[in-house]
Amino acid sequence: MSSSNIPLAEILRPNTLDEYLGQQHLVGKSAILRKSIESGNIPSLILWGSPGVGKTTLAFIISKQLSRPFYSLSAINSGVKDVREVIEKAKSDNSNAILFIDEIHRFSKSQQDSLLGAVEKGIVTLIGASTENPSFEVIAPLLSRCQVYILKPLEVEDLLKLLEKAKQKLEEALSISITIEETEALLRISGGDARKLLNAIELVVIAEKGEKISINNEMVLNVIQQNLALYDKKGEMHYDIISAFIKSMRGSDPNAAVYWLARMISAGEDPKFIARRMLIFASEDIGNANPNALLLANNCFQAIDVIGYPECQLILSQTALYLATSVKSNASCIAINKAMAMVEAEGNLPVPLHIRNAPTKLMKNIGYGKDYKYAHNYENNFVIQEFLPDKISGSTFYVPGNNSKENEIRIKLKNMWKDKYKY
């Protein structure tokens, strides 16, 4: 963009929590992480979220606000030796330094083990950034010593603010005038990723030479399509390819699914990453329409842990093709989303007395467990009774999909519950 060749995303990186876009549930006024930062006493923590949502930026802001020595390592090119060097420096400084490890999920068990003592003794405060679920990728002893914070994709409002800042900075740096006529393509390409958004608008402006530039959807798509990078398992295309793979299976196209799988395999993608996505897919997109899908995906996940490349590509292929050609249903996904929304809206509603646990005499005396009907004492191991809080009685979260297996489930539920849940 300029003679210094510093990427726009780096130039616009915020320096304070007030400049930071998004993640208001964590760093907004009175939010839990902001309070912790402002108190000057943060725990070791892991920031989990998609690329470009502000994990690295938040770590830098925390270090500035706390005015502590700050060490940064990338799990891609750092090892145990690098970790130990930082710990020794922090020991000699005696200052409770912050150690930021980007992509901590890529650290091996031994590398993560090397952090344990220093984190436990408070020699360093660890901030790890991960795009993968820490429950799978971070060893239990280290995870138990860290608070995990989930960062969400940026909202449209945040992305539009960022787009305006980018426009102003590009106009200033290049002495040009920029009009953004349409934002849909830029926002769609970003996928909630601030870095992708900034890279996209910078690429478009550089490609469209002139003193006055008007940006529309067609122009953006043309420029981006012509400049798509080769698949890079450590870069942005990593997420585009896995997205194409998942969408191909969801769309029941085995040919496209196995093509995108081949792209990932040929690039040396971690087979556990692929298998984990298929495991999630089996529940999210197939569910009870074909329960065997989850069993096969789980077996695939376990098998590739024993059999590495090149043979594990056969297992990955078999599973991907099975999932792609399976009957589909997202009823389980919709059900939990509805239930989560109800919990969010209604809060912690009381458990009905008759299904509460009653381990003590006092609890029994005040009605805990009273009138509970033990299902196995009734015909067909079923009897109608209320299991939901009174306020949401009759709420239907699970609606079986229109497929042979779930149609059977629908009929069964209707026969059991009559009109209660409107099956």
C-alpha positions in Angstrom: 0.0 0.0 0.0 2.9 2.3 0.8 6.6 2.4 0.4 6.9 0.6 3.8 4.8 -2.3 2.4 3.2 -2.7 5.8 -0.2 -4.5 5.3 -3.3 -2.4 5.9 -4.4 -4.9 8.6 -1.3 -4.1 10.6 -1.6 -0.3 10.1 -5.1 -0.3 11.4 -4.5 -2.6 14.3 -6.1 -0.9 17.4 -4.0 0.0 20.5 -6.7 0.3 23.2 -9.9 -1.5 24.2 -11.9 1.5 23.2 -10.6 1.3 19.6 -11.1 -2.5 19.5 -14.0 -3.6 17.3 -16.4 -6.5 18.3 -16.3 -8.9 21.2 -18.5 -6.7 23.4 -19.5 -9.7 25.4 -15.9 -9.9 26.6 -14.5 -6.3 26.4 -17.5 -4.0 26.4 -18.3 -1.8 29.4 -18.6 -4.0 32.5 -17.8 -7.2 30.5 -16.0 -9.9 32.3 -12.6 -9.8 30.5 -12.5 -6.0 30.5 -13.0 -5.9 34.3 -10.2 -8.4 34.7 -7.9 -6.4 32.4 -8.7 -3.1 34.2 -8.1 -4.7 37.6 -4.6 -5.5 36.3 -5.0 -9.1 37.4 -5.7 -11.4 34.5 -5.6 -15.2 34.6 -3.8 -17.3 32.1 -6.2 -17.5 29.2 -6.9 -19.0 25.8 -8.7 -16.9 23.2 -10.6 -19.3 20.9 -12.2 -18.0 17.6 -12.1 -17.9 13.9 -9.2 -16.1 12.0 -9.4 -12.3 11.9 -11.7 -11.8 14.9 -9.0 -10.0 17.0 -7.3 -12.7 19.1 -3.7 -11.4 18.5 -4.8 -7.8 18.7 -6.5 -8.4 22.0 -3.4 -10.0 23.4 -1.3 -7.0 22.4 -3.8 -4.6 23.9 -3.8 -6.5 27.2 0.0 -6.4 27.4 0.0 -2.6 26.8 -2.7 -1.9 29.3 -0.9 -4.0 32.0 2.5 -2.7 31.2 4.2 -6.0 31.6 7.0 -7.6 29.6 5.5 -9.2 26.6 6.9 -12.2 24.7 5.3 -13.6 21.6 5.8 -17.0 20.0 4.1 -18.7 17.1 3.4 -22.4 17.5 4.2 -22.9 13.8 7.9 -22.1 14.1 8.7 -22.3 17.9 9.7 -25.2 20.0 10.4 -26.3 23.6 13.8 -24.5 23.4 12.1 -21.1 22.6 9.5 -21.6 25.4 12.2 -22.3 27.9 14.2 -19.3 26.9 11.2 -17.0 27.4 10.5 -18.6 30.8 14.2 -18.1 31.9 14.0 -14.4 30.9 10.7 -14.0 32.8 12.3 -15.6 35.8 15.3 -13.2 35.8 13.0 -10.2 35.3 10.7 -11.4 38.1 7.9 -9.4 36.6 5.1 -11.9 35.7 5.6 -11.5 32.0 2.9 -12.2 29.5 3.7 -15.0 27.0 1.5 -14.9 23.9 1.5 -18.1 21.8 -0.3 -17.8 18.5 -2.0 -21.0 17.2 -1.3 -22.8 20.5 -3.3 -25.8 19.2 -0.3 -26.6 16.9 1.9 -27.2 19.9 2.7 -30.9 20.6 2.0 -32.4 24.0 5.7 -32.0 25.0 5.7 -28.4 24.0 2.6 -27.7 26.0 4.0 -29.7 28.9 7.0 -27.3 29.0 4.6 -24.4 29.8 2.9 -26.0 32.8 5.4 -25.2 35.6 5.8 -21.6 34.7 2.0 -21.0 34.3 1.3 -22.8 37.6 3.9 -20.8 39.5 2.9 -17.5 37.9 6.3 -16.9 36.3 4.4 -16.1 33.1 0.8 -15.3 32.4 -0.1 -17.3 29.3 -2.3 -16.0 26.5 -2.9 -18.6 23.9 -4.7 -18.0 20.6 -6.5 -20.9 18.9 -8.7 -21.4 15.9 -9.4 -24.9 17.1 -11.5 -26.1 20.1 -9.0 -26.1 23.0 -10.9 -29.1 24.5 -9.4 -31.2 21.7 -6.1 -29.5 21.2 -4.8 -28.3 24.6 -3.7 -30.8 27.2 -6.0 -31.1 30.2 -3.4 -30.0 32.8 -2.7 -26.8 30.9 -6.4 -26.2 30.0 -7.3 -26.5 33.7 -5.0 -23.6 34.5 -6.4 -21.3 31.8 -9.7 -19.4 31.4 -11.1 -20.0 27.9 -12.8 -17.0 26.2 -14.7 -17.5 22.9 -14.4 -14.7 20.3 -17.3 -14.4 17.8 -17.1 -13.4 14.1 -17.4 -9.7 13.7 -20.9 -8.2 13.2 -21.8 -6.3 10.0 -21.8 -3.1 12.0 -18.2 -3.6 13.1 -17.1 -4.6 9.6 -18.6 -1.5 8.1 -16.8 0.7 10.6 -13.6 -1.1 9.7 -14.3 -0.6 6.0 -14.7 3.2 6.6 -11.4 3.4 8.4 -9.7 1.4 5.7 -11.1 3.7 3.0 -9.9 6.8 4.8 -6.4 5.3 5.4 -6.1 4.2 1.7 -7.2 7.7 0.5 -4.7 9.4 2.7 -1.8 7.0 1.8 -2.4 7.0 -1.9 -3.8 10.5 -2.4 -6.9 9.2 -4.2 -10.7 9.4 -3.8 -12.6 6.2 -3.0 -16.4 5.7 -3.2 -17.8 2.4 -1.9 -21.0 2.0 -3.8 -21.7 -1.6 -2.6 -20.4 -3.5 0.4 -22.1 -6.9 0.0 -19.3 -8.7 -1.9 -16.6 -7.3 0.5 -18.6 -8.4 3.5 -19.4 -11.8 2.1 -15.7 -12.4 1.2 -14.6 -11.4 4.7 -16.9 -14.0 6.4 -16.6 -11.9 9.6 -12.8 -11.9 9.3 -11.3 -8.4 9.7 -8.0 -9.3 8.1 -9.8 -10.8 5.0 -11.9 -7.6 4.7 -8.9 -5.3 4.8 -6.9 -7.5 2.5 -9.8 -7.5 0.0 -10.3 -3.7 -0.1 -6.6 -3.1 -0.3 -6.3 -5.6 -3.2 -9.2 -4.0 -5.1 -7.8 -0.4 -4.7 -4.4 -1.4 -5.8 -5.8 -3.3 -8.8 -8.0 -0.4 -9.9 -5.5 2.3 -10.7 -6.7 5.9 -10.9 -7.3 9.0 -8.8 -11.0 8.2 -8.4 -12.1 4.7 -7.6 -15.7 3.5 -7.2 -16.0 0.1 -5.6 -19.0 -2.2 -6.4 -19.8 -5.9 -6.0 -18.9 -6.9 -9.5 -15.5 -5.2 -9.4 -14.7 -6.8 -6.0 -15.6 -10.3 -7.2 -13.5 -9.9 -10.4 -10.4 -8.8 -8.6 -10.6 -11.3 -5.8 -11.2 -14.3 -8.2 -8.2 -13.3 -10.2 -6.0 -13.1 -7.2 -7.0 -16.1 -5.2 -3.9 -17.7 -3.6 -3.0 -21.3 -3.8 -4.2 -23.5 -0.9 -2.1 -22.8 2.2 -2.9 -24.9 5.2 -1.6 -22.1 7.5 -3.4 -19.3 5.7 -6.8 -18.0 4.8 -7.5 -20.5 1.9 -7.3 -23.2 4.6 -10.7 -22.1 5.8 -12.1 -21.6 2.3 -11.2 -25.1 1.3 -12.7 -26.8 4.4 -15.8 -24.7 3.8 -16.1 -25.9 0.2 -15.6 -29.5 1.5 -18.3 -29.2 4.1 -20.8 -27.5 1.7 -20.1 -30.2 -0.9 -21.0 -33.0 1.5 -24.0 -31.0 2.7 -25.1 -30.7 -0.9 -24.8 -34.4 -1.4 -22.1 -34.1 -4.1 -19.5 -36.9 -3.5 -17.4 -35.8 -6.5 -16.9 -32.3 -5.2 -16.4 -33.5 -1.6 -13.6 -35.9 -2.6 -12.0 -33.2 -4.8 -11.7 -30.7 -2.0 -10.5 -33.5 0.3 -7.8 -34.3 -2.2 -6.8 -30.6 -2.2 -6.3 -30.7 1.5 -4.5 -34.0 1.5 -2.1 -32.9 -1.2 -1.3 -29.8 0.8 -0.4 -31.9 3.8 -3.4 -30.8 5.9 -3.6 -32.4 9.4 -5.9 -35.4 9.0 -7.3 -34.8 12.5 -8.5 -31.4 11.4 -10.4 -33.0 8.4 -11.7 -35.9 10.5 -12.9 -33.6 13.3 -14.9 -31.5 10.8 -16.6 -34.6 9.5 -17.4 -35.7 13.0 -19.2 -32.4 13.6 -20.9 -32.6 10.2 -22.3 -36.1 11.0 -24.4 -34.6 13.8 -25.0 -31.1 12.4 -26.1 -32.1 8.9 -27.2 -35.8 9.1 -28.1 -36.4 12.7 -30.9 -39.0 13.4 -31.7 -39.3 9.8 -28.8 -41.8 9.7 -27.2 -42.3 13.2 -24.6 -44.6 11.6 -23.0 -41.5 10.1 -21.8 -40.3 13.6 -20.5 -43.8 14.4 -18.5 -44.0 11.1 -17.2 -40.4 11.5 -16.1 -41.2 15.1 -14.3 -44.4 14.0 -12.6 -42.4 11.2 -11.4 -39.9 13.8 -10.0 -42.7 15.9 -8.5 -44.6 13.0 -6.5 -41.7 11.5 -4.9 -41.3 14.9 -3.4 -44.8 14.5 -2.8 -44.7 10.7 -1.1 -41.7 9.2 -0.5 -40.6 5.7 -0.6 -41.9 3.0 -2.9 -44.7 4.0 -5.3 -42.6 6.2 -6.4 -40.8 3.0 -8.4 -44.0 2.2 -10.2 -43.8 5.5 -10.9 -40.0 5.0 -12.2 -40.7 1.5 -14.5 -43.5 2.6 -16.0 -41.4 5.3 -16.4 -38.3 3.2 -18.2 -40.2 0.5 -20.5 -41.9 3.0 -21.4 -38.6 4.5 -21.9 -36.9 1.2 -24.2 -39.7 -0.1 -26.2 -40.0 3.2 -29.7 -38.7 3.8 -29.5 -35.3 5.4 -31.2 -33.7 8.4 -30.3 -30.6 10.5 -33.1 -31.3 13.0 -30.7 -31.9 15.9 -28.8 -28.7 15.1 -32.1 -26.7 15.0 -33.3 -28.3 18.2 -30.3 -27.3 20.3 -30.2 -23.8 18.8 -33.9 -23.3 19.7 -33.3 -24.6 23.2 -30.2 -22.3 23.7 -32.3 -19.4 22.5 -35.0 -20.2 25.0 -32.4 -20.4 27.8 -31.0 -17.0 26.7 -34.5 -15.5 26.6 -36.0 -17.0 29.8 -32.9 -17.5 32.0 -32.6 -20.3 34.5 -36.2 -21.4 35.0 -36.8 -23.6 38.1 -36.8 -27.4 37.7 -40.3 -28.8 38.4 -40.5 -30.2 41.9 -41.5 -33.8 40.9 -38.3 -34.3 38.8 -35.9 -32.8 41.3 -33.4 -35.0 43.0 -34.3 -35.7 46.7 -31.3 -37.2 48.5 -32.3 -35.9 51.9 -35.3 -36.2 54.1 -35.8 -32.4 54.2 -35.9 -32.3 50.4 -38.5 -35.0 50.3 -40.6 -33.2 53.0 -40.7 -30.0 50.9 -41.8 -31.8 47.8 -38.7 -32.7 45.9 -39.5 -35.8 43.8 -43.1 -36.0 44.9 -45.5 -37.5 42.3 -42.7 -38.4 40.0 -43.8 -41.3 37.8 -41.0 -43.9 37.1 -41.4 -44.6 33.4 -40.4 -48.3 33.6 -43.4 -49.0 35.9 -45.8 -48.2 33.0 -46.8 -50.0 29.8 -44.2 -49.6 27.1 -41.9 -47.8 29.6 -43.7 -44.5 29.1 -46.2 -42.3 30.9 -47.2 -38.7 30.1 -45.8 -36.2 32.7 -44.3 -32.8 32.6 -40.5 -32.5 32.2 -40.2 -28.8 31.3 -40.5 -25.7 33.5 -44.1 -24.5 33.8 -43.4 -21.3 31.9 -42.3 -23.1 28.7 -44.5 -26.2 29.0 -45.3 -27.6 25.5 -42.4 -25.9 23.8 -41.2 -28.0 20.8 -37.5 -27.8 20.1 -37.0 -31.0 18.1 -38.9 -31.3 14.9 -38.0 -34.5 13.1 -36.8 -34.1 9.5 -38.7 -35.4 6.5 -36.8 -38.7 6.0 -37.6 -42.3 6.6 -35.8 -42.6 10.0 -37.1 -39.4 11.5 -40.6 -39.9 10.1 -40.7 -43.1 12.2 -39.5 -41.0 15.2 -42.2 -38.4 14.5 -45.0 -41.0 14.5 -43.6 -42.6 17.7 -43.5 -39.2 19.5 -47.0 -38.3 18.3 -48.4 -41.6 19.6 -46.7 -41.1 22.9 -47.3 -37.4 23.5 -50.6 -37.0 21.7 -51.1 -33.2 21.0 -48.7 -31.9 23.7 -45.9 -31.2 21.3 -47.9 -30.9 18.1 -46.1 -33.7 16.2 
